[in-house]
Amino acid sequence: MTSDNELNVGEATIKLLEQYGVDTVFGIPGVHTLDYCRGLNKSSIQHVQARNEQGAGFMADGYARASGKPGVALVISGPGVTNALTAIGQAYADSIPVLMLSADAASHTLGKGWGCLHEVPSLTDTTAPLTAFSATAMHPEEVPGLIARAFSVFSSERPRPVHIAIPIDVLAMPAGGDWEAIELPERPAPTARKIERACELLRNARQPMICVGGGAWLASDAITEIAESLGAAVIGSTAGKGIIDDSHPLSLSAGTVRGEVQQYLKNADVVLAVGTELSEVDSFVETLEINGKIIRVDIDPRKMNDLYPAEVAIIGGAKTTTEAIARQLGEVEARAETAAEVVDIRSEILNNLSASEVRHCKTLEVLRAALPADTIVMGDICQLVYTGTFAFDVAKPRLWHYPAGYCTLGCGLPDAIGAKLALPDRPVVSFAGDGGFMFTVQELVTAAELKLPLPLILWNNEGLKQIQDDMKSREIDLVGVTGINPDFIELARSCKCHAIRVDSAQGLTAAIADAFKADRPTLIEVNEWDPWLN
């Protein structure tokens, strides 16, 4: 027991999170997290009640994606952790800073197999493969160090999620004094020799190109400057979309997924790859054919010699490194023909669209015109979003979010909730398909409870159409991809949301305008097979 003035570990942990700048946590309280809840009652931190811990994990992920600040999921041990782990896997795949803070069974029972409430043989073993680290605090004095280690990962390393568990008996123990946040380390800086070697290759390149990923989101200005100095086309991964304005004459948007762009990349004699894994999930080919020398900029040293070994390997923050390259590059004769080549490739892409992609593009054109330029789009896993990756222009980084790596259905709605809470003054919208939407549909209640003015675009193609298409292409009879749907309009209204089914471009435009002014979310259903999209 603690005295009236002394904080227990649960209370002190919440107070410490406040010192690290945490203002919101997502979760569902349970008997094992009561001492955390006692701390929340004494803090300024907002607790958002999700309707499933998976939703809580996605909300923390969306909060971090939109803001760049760590998101926090607070969950019970056992099923709370395992429910949230899908979202943690998504954050791991996309290098998103998420802290999953959980309880655990009493410390003296761990590993005994006594059948305690919410027992898992080892929570840390369960979560370790999908986190930067996973640890259990067996004593009060271990907690501040583990929290400091988590926020140090977020600030200075590849910012993957962290799981910290505190057993219920430890949560109730006296904290043993005041806990203070540490000064966090910064990302490593590149060496002068590496910068000069990179500049030498770029100056002498006949056809340089730049590939950017989510790790380059802070380096937008410097990358644009380098591209313009060289006359280099910029190709984004899904997470790199908008790092250079999609409408820029040198931008091929997040075109890594398109064969037309992959063919063009073969022509590069030098590739500057910044904050990108050059991953299969961005191209859907096992390995890209890159014939030129590669300059890799990344804070993860393991990326320097994977499928794409670096001629020049620069371990450092993307912003610091690209600013140094921009300063030292000097006068270079920009390649004049690149802008015309980019125009040709973009035209070729539009000429090669499938029938479904044509319908997607018609819809995306209306959405782009109707949405404010600074709208944050949280994309679920659906065909409309696949096409939007290269066909929906954004002007800045972190306006388009589509977790192509883990590619888990159901992320769009809860990610949008997290994003809106992180940046309440910014317009936020979700794009989701009918199949993925059903994975986390219960979070409509959470969004309604919070009175969030979220337009939720539901792309209804009446089934798991991507898998239908894949089965048909391989001459497989359809299996498990044509189940019935609910009446989405009535379902949304039963969850205290507005809802409308639109059947024209004008109707979609008006619905979006009304949704941003509403006192709750608005589900806007668009059916792929409606005549206006033919």
C-alpha positions in Angstrom: 0.0 0.0 0.0 1.1 3.6 -0.6 0.6 6.5 1.7 -1.8 9.3 0.9 0.9 11.5 -0.7 3.0 8.8 -2.3 2.3 7.7 -5.9 2.2 4.0 -6.7 3.9 2.7 -9.9 0.7 2.9 -12.0 0.2 6.6 -11.1 3.9 7.5 -11.4 4.0 5.8 -14.9 1.2 8.0 -16.2 2.8 11.1 -14.7 6.1 10.2 -16.4 4.4 9.8 -19.7 3.1 13.4 -19.3 6.6 14.6 -18.9 7.5 12.9 -22.3 4.7 14.9 -23.9 2.0 12.3 -24.0 -1.5 13.9 -24.1 -3.7 11.0 -25.3 -3.8 7.2 -24.7 -6.0 4.6 -26.4 -7.4 1.5 -24.7 -10.1 -0.4 -22.8 -9.7 -0.4 -19.0 -9.7 -3.8 -17.3 -9.2 -5.2 -13.8 -5.4 -5.4 -14.5 -5.1 -1.7 -15.4 -6.9 -0.1 -12.6 -3.8 1.5 -11.1 -3.0 3.1 -14.5 -6.5 4.4 -14.5 -6.0 5.9 -11.0 -3.0 7.8 -12.5 -5.1 8.9 -15.5 -7.6 10.5 -13.2 -4.8 12.6 -11.7 -3.4 13.6 -15.1 -4.2 15.8 -18.1 -3.9 12.9 -20.4 -7.0 12.1 -22.4 -8.1 8.4 -22.3 -9.9 7.3 -25.5 -12.1 4.2 -25.0 -11.8 2.0 -28.0 -14.3 -0.8 -28.7 -11.6 -3.4 -29.3 -7.9 -3.3 -28.4 -7.0 -3.7 -32.1 -8.8 -0.4 -32.6 -6.8 1.1 -29.8 -3.6 0.0 -31.4 -4.6 1.4 -34.7 -5.6 4.7 -33.1 -2.2 5.0 -31.5 -0.7 4.2 -34.9 -2.8 6.8 -36.6 -1.9 9.4 -34.0 1.8 8.8 -34.6 1.5 8.7 -38.4 -0.2 12.1 -38.5 1.8 13.9 -35.9 5.2 12.2 -35.8 4.8 12.0 -32.0 4.7 8.6 -30.3 1.2 7.1 -30.0 0.3 5.2 -26.8 -2.0 2.1 -26.4 -2.8 1.2 -22.8 -4.1 -2.4 -22.6 -4.7 -5.2 -20.3 -2.4 -8.3 -20.3 -3.4 -11.4 -22.2 -6.1 -10.6 -24.7 -5.6 -6.9 -24.6 -2.0 -7.3 -25.8 -2.9 -10.0 -28.4 -5.8 -8.0 -29.7 -3.6 -5.0 -30.2 -0.7 -6.9 -31.6 -2.0 -6.7 -35.2 -1.8 -2.9 -35.0 1.7 -3.2 -33.5 2.7 -5.4 -36.4 1.5 -2.6 -38.7 3.5 0.0 -36.8 6.6 -2.3 -36.9 6.4 -2.7 -40.7 6.0 1.0 -41.3 8.5 2.3 -38.6 5.8 4.1 -36.6 6.6 5.1 -32.9 4.0 3.4 -30.8 4.3 2.5 -27.1 2.1 -0.4 -26.1 1.9 -0.2 -22.3 0.2 -3.2 -20.6 -0.3 -4.9 -17.3 0.7 -8.5 -16.7 -0.2 -11.1 -14.1 1.4 -10.8 -10.7 5.2 -11.1 -10.9 5.4 -14.2 -8.7 3.1 -16.1 -11.0 4.9 -15.4 -14.3 6.0 -18.5 -16.2 4.5 -20.8 -13.6 1.5 -21.8 -15.7 -0.9 -21.6 -12.8 -3.8 -20.5 -15.0 -4.0 -16.9 -13.7 -6.4 -14.4 -15.2 -5.3 -13.1 -18.6 -2.2 -15.4 -18.4 0.1 -15.7 -21.3 3.2 -17.8 -20.9 5.4 -14.8 -21.7 4.1 -11.5 -22.9 7.5 -10.3 -23.9 8.2 -13.4 -26.0 4.8 -12.9 -27.7 5.5 -9.3 -28.7 9.3 -9.2 -29.1 9.3 -10.1 -32.9 7.1 -7.1 -33.7 8.8 -4.5 -31.5 12.1 -2.6 -31.2 12.1 -4.2 -27.7 9.7 -5.8 -25.3 10.3 -5.8 -21.5 8.6 -6.5 -18.2 9.3 -4.3 -15.2 9.7 -6.7 -12.3 10.5 -3.9 -9.8 9.4 -0.3 -9.5 12.8 1.2 -10.1 13.0 -0.5 -13.5 10.1 1.5 -14.9 11.7 4.9 -15.6 14.6 3.3 -17.4 12.4 1.3 -19.7 10.2 4.3 -20.5 13.4 6.3 -21.2 14.7 3.6 -23.4 11.4 3.5 -25.4 11.4 7.3 -26.0 15.1 7.1 -26.9 14.3 4.5 -29.6 11.5 6.9 -31.0 13.8 9.9 -31.1 17.1 8.5 -32.3 16.7 5.1 -33.9 14.4 3.5 -36.5 11.2 4.3 -34.6 9.5 1.0 -34.3 7.0 0.2 -31.6 7.9 -0.8 -28.0 6.0 -3.0 -25.5 6.4 -2.5 -21.8 4.5 -4.7 -19.3 4.2 -4.0 -15.6 2.7 -6.8 -13.4 -0.3 -5.9 -11.4 1.4 -6.3 -8.1 4.3 -4.0 -9.2 1.7 -1.4 -10.4 0.3 -1.2 -6.9 3.7 -0.8 -5.2 5.1 2.6 -4.1 7.1 4.3 -6.8 9.8 5.2 -4.4 10.3 8.8 -5.3 9.8 11.3 -8.2 10.5 10.0 -11.7 11.9 12.5 -14.2 12.1 12.3 -18.0 15.5 12.2 -19.5 16.9 14.4 -22.3 16.4 12.3 -25.4 19.2 11.5 -27.8 19.1 12.7 -31.5 19.5 10.8 -34.7 23.1 10.1 -35.8 24.7 12.7 -38.1 26.5 11.7 -41.3 30.3 12.0 -41.7 31.8 14.6 -44.1 33.6 12.0 -46.1 30.3 10.1 -46.9 28.6 13.3 -47.9 31.4 14.3 -50.3 31.5 10.8 -51.8 27.7 11.0 -52.4 28.0 14.4 -54.0 30.8 13.2 -56.2 28.6 10.4 -57.6 25.7 12.7 -58.1 27.7 15.4 -59.8 29.0 12.9 -62.3 25.8 11.0 -62.9 24.3 11.0 -66.5 20.8 10.1 -65.3 20.4 10.4 -61.5 17.1 9.4 -59.8 15.9 9.8 -56.3 13.9 7.2 -54.4 12.2 8.3 -51.2 10.4 6.5 -48.4 8.6 7.3 -45.2 11.9 7.8 -43.4 12.5 10.9 -45.4 9.4 12.8 -44.3 11.3 15.6 -42.6 13.6 16.1 -45.6 11.1 17.3 -48.1 12.7 20.7 -48.8 16.3 19.4 -49.2 15.2 16.5 -51.4 13.3 18.9 -53.7 16.3 21.1 -53.9 18.6 18.2 -54.8 16.2 17.0 -57.4 15.9 20.4 -59.0 19.7 20.9 -59.0 20.3 17.6 -60.7 17.2 17.4 -62.9 16.5 14.0 -61.2 13.1 12.3 -61.2 11.8 11.5 -57.7 10.0 8.1 -57.2 8.2 7.6 -53.9 7.3 4.5 -52.0 3.8 4.4 -50.6 5.0 6.0 -47.4 7.2 8.4 -49.4 4.2 10.0 -51.2 4.2 13.8 -51.0 7.8 14.1 -49.8 8.2 16.0 -53.1 4.9 17.6 -54.2 3.1 15.1 -56.5 2.4 17.9 -58.9 6.1 18.8 -59.2 7.5 18.4 -62.8 10.1 15.9 -61.5 7.7 13.8 -59.4 6.5 10.3 -60.3 4.5 10.3 -57.1 4.4 6.9 -55.3 5.0 5.3 -58.6 7.2 2.4 -57.4 4.1 0.2 -57.8 3.8 0.8 -61.5 5.6 -1.2 -64.2 6.1 1.9 -66.3 8.1 3.5 -63.4 10.0 0.4 -62.7 11.2 0.3 -66.4 12.3 3.9 -66.1 14.2 3.3 -62.9 16.4 0.8 -64.9 17.9 3.7 -66.8 19.4 5.4 -63.7 23.2 5.3 -63.4 23.0 6.7 -59.8 20.1 6.3 -57.4 19.9 8.3 -54.2 17.6 6.3 -51.9 16.5 8.2 -48.8 14.6 6.6 -45.9 13.3 3.7 -48.0 13.6 -0.1 -47.8 13.0 -0.3 -51.6 10.5 -2.9 -50.4 8.6 -5.6 -52.4 5.4 -4.2 -50.9 5.8 -0.9 -52.8 6.5 -2.5 -56.1 5.0 -6.0 -56.0 8.1 -7.4 -57.6 10.5 -9.4 -55.5 13.4 -7.2 -56.5 13.6 -4.0 -58.5 16.1 -3.9 -61.3 18.4 -1.1 -60.3 21.5 -1.0 -62.6 23.0 2.2 -61.2 25.1 2.8 -58.2 23.1 3.3 -55.0 23.6 6.0 -52.3 21.6 4.9 -49.3 20.6 7.2 -46.5 19.0 5.5 -43.5 19.2 5.4 -39.7 19.0 1.6 -39.9 22.5 0.2 -40.6 20.9 -3.2 -41.6 19.5 -1.6 -44.8 22.9 -0.8 -46.3 23.6 -4.3 -47.5 20.3 -6.1 -48.0 18.8 -6.8 -51.4 20.2 -3.4 -52.6 23.8 -3.0 -51.4 25.0 0.6 -51.1 27.9 2.0 -53.1 27.8 4.8 -50.5 26.2 3.9 -47.2 25.2 6.9 -45.0 23.8 6.2 -41.6 22.1 9.3 -40.5 18.9 11.2 -40.2 17.3 12.0 -43.6 16.9 15.7 -42.9 20.4 16.3 -41.7 22.0 14.2 -44.4 20.1 15.6 -47.4 20.6 19.2 -46.2 24.3 18.5 -46.1 24.2 17.0 -49.6 22.2 20.0 -50.9 24.8 22.4 -49.4 27.9 20.6 -50.8 26.5 19.5 -54.2 27.5 22.8 -55.7 26.8 23.9 -59.3 25.6 21.0 -61.5 24.1 21.2 -64.9 20.5 19.9 -64.4 19.4 17.1 -66.7 17.0 19.0 -69.1 15.0 16.1 -70.5 13.7 14.6 -67.2 10.5 16.7 -66.9 9.4 15.6 -70.4 10.1 12.0 -69.6 8.0 12.3 -66.4 5.1 13.7 -68.4 5.4 10.7 -70.8 5.4 8.2 -68.1 2.4 9.7 -66.3 0.5 9.6 -69.6 1.5 6.0 -70.2 0.2 5.0 -66.8 -3.2 6.6 -67.5 -3.3 4.8 -70.8 -2.7 1.5 -69.2 -5.4 1.6 -66.5 -7.7 -1.4 -66.0 -11.5 -0.9 -66.1 -11.6 -0.8 -62.3 -8.8 1.7 -62.1 -10.6 4.0 -64.5 -13.6 4.0 -62.1 -11.2 4.6 -59.2 -9.6 7.6 -60.9 -13.0 9.1 -61.6 -13.8 8.9 -57.9 -10.4 10.1 -56.8 -10.6 13.1 -59.1 -13.9 14.1 -57.4 -12.4 13.5 -54.0 -9.3 15.5 -54.7 -11.3 18.5 -55.8 -13.7 18.3 -52.8 -11.1 17.8 -50.1 -9.0 20.7 -48.7 -5.4 20.5 -49.9 -4.1 19.8 -46.4 -6.5 16.9 -45.8 -4.9 13.8 -44.1 -6.0 10.7 -45.9 -6.0 7.5 -43.8 -6.3 4.6 -46.3 -7.5 1.1 -45.5 -6.5 -1.8 -47.6 -8.7 -1.5 -50.7 -8.5 -1.1 -54.5 -9.5 2.6 -54.4 -6.5 3.2 -52.1 -4.1 1.1 -54.3 -4.9 3.3 -57.2 -4.8 6.5 -55.2 -1.2 5.8 -54.3 -0.2 7.0 -57.8 -3.4 8.8 -58.9 -4.3 11.0 -56.0 -2.0 14.0 -55.7 -0.8 15.4 -52.4 1.5 18.3 -52.0 3.3 17.4 -48.7 4.5 14.4 -46.8 2.2 12.7 -44.2 -1.0 13.6 -46.1 -1.4 10.1 -47.6 -1.3 7.0 -45.4 -1.7 3.5 -46.7 0.1 0.8 -44.7 1.2 -1.4 -47.6 3.8 -3.3 -45.6 1.7 -5.2 -43.1 -1.3 -4.7 -45.3 -3.9 -5.5 -42.6 -7.5 -4.8 -43.3 -9.4 -2.6 -40.9 -6.9 0.1 -40.2 -8.5 3.1 -42.0 -11.2 4.1 -39.6 -9.3 3.8 -36.3 -6.2 5.4 -37.9 -8.3 8.3 -38.9 -9.6 8.7 -35.3 -6.1 8.8 -34.0 -5.0 11.3 -36.6 -7.9 13.6 -35.9 -7.2 13.5 -32.1 -3.5 14.2 -32.8 -4.2 17.2 -35.1 -7.8 18.4 -34.3 -7.6 21.5 -36.5 -6.7 19.5 -39.6 -9.2 17.9 -42.0 -9.0 14.1 -41.8 -10.7 11.5 -44.0 -10.7 7.7 -44.3 -10.9 5.7 -47.5 -11.9 2.1 -46.9 -13.4 -0.8 -48.8 -16.5 -2.8 -47.7 -14.5 -5.8 -46.7 -11.8 -4.0 -44.6 -14.4 -1.6 -43.0 -16.1 -4.6 -41.3 -12.9 -5.5 -39.4 -13.1 -2.5 -37.1 -16.7 -1.2 -37.8 -17.3 -1.0 -34.0 -15.0 2.0 -33.8 -17.7 4.1 -35.4 -19.1 4.3 -31.9 -15.8 5.6 -30.6 -15.7 8.3 -33.3 -19.3 9.3 -32.7 -18.8 9.5 -29.0 -15.9 11.8 -29.6 -18.0 13.9 -32.0 -15.4 13.9 -34.7 -16.3 15.5 -38.0 -14.8 12.7 -40.1 -15.9 11.9 -43.7 -15.6 8.1 -44.0 -15.5 7.1 -47.7 -16.7 3.6 -48.1 -15.8 2.1 -51.5 -18.3 -0.7 -51.9 -17.5 -3.3 -54.6 -19.6 -5.9 -52.9 -16.9 -8.4 -52.0 -13.2 -8.8 -51.5 -12.6 -7.7 -55.1 -8.8 -7.7 -55.2 -8.7 -11.4 -54.2 -11.6 -12.1 -56.6 -9.5 -10.6 -59.4 -6.4 -12.5 -58.3 -8.4 -15.8 -58.2 -9.8 -15.1 -61.7 -6.4 -14.3 -63.1 -5.2 -17.7 -61.9 -8.3 -19.5 -63.0 -9.4 -20.4 -59.5 -13.1 -20.6 -58.7 -14.1 -18.0 -56.2 -13.8 -19.1 -52.6 -14.8 -17.1 -49.5 -14.7 -13.7 -51.2 -18.4 -13.0 -52.1 -20.2 -12.9 -48.7 -23.1 -10.7 -48.0 -22.8 -7.1 -46.7 -24.9 -5.3 -44.1 -26.9 -2.2 -45.0 -24.0 0.1 -44.3 -26.2 3.2 -44.1 -28.4 1.7 -41.4 -25.4 0.2 -39.6 -23.6 3.6 -39.4 -26.8 5.3 -38.2 -27.2 2.7 -35.5 -23.7 3.6 -34.3 -24.8 7.3 -33.9 -23.2 8.5 -37.1 -24.5 10.3 -40.1 -24.7 8.2 -43.3 -25.5 8.8 -47.0 -25.2 6.7 -50.2 -24.2 8.9 -53.1 -24.8 8.3 -56.8 -23.1 11.2 -58.6 -20.1 13.4 -58.5 -22.1 16.3 -57.3 -23.6 14.1 -54.5 -20.1 13.0 -53.4 -18.8 16.6 -53.4 -21.8 17.9 -51.3 -21.6 15.0 -48.9 -17.9 15.7 -48.1 -18.7 19.4 -47.5 -21.5 18.5 -45.1 -19.4 15.9 -43.3 -16.7 18.4 -42.4 -19.3 20.6 -40.8 -21.1 17.8 -39.0 -21.1 17.1 -35.2 -20.2 13.4 -35.7 -18.7 11.1 -38.4 -20.4 10.7 -41.7 -20.3 7.4 -43.7 -20.3 8.2 -47.4 -21.0 5.0 -49.4 -19.8 4.9 -53.1 -20.7 1.8 -55.1 -18.2 0.9 -57.8 -20.8 -0.3 -60.1 -22.9 2.9 -60.1 -23.5 4.2 -63.7 -21.9 7.6 -63.0 -18.5 5.8 -62.7 -18.7 4.0 -66.1 
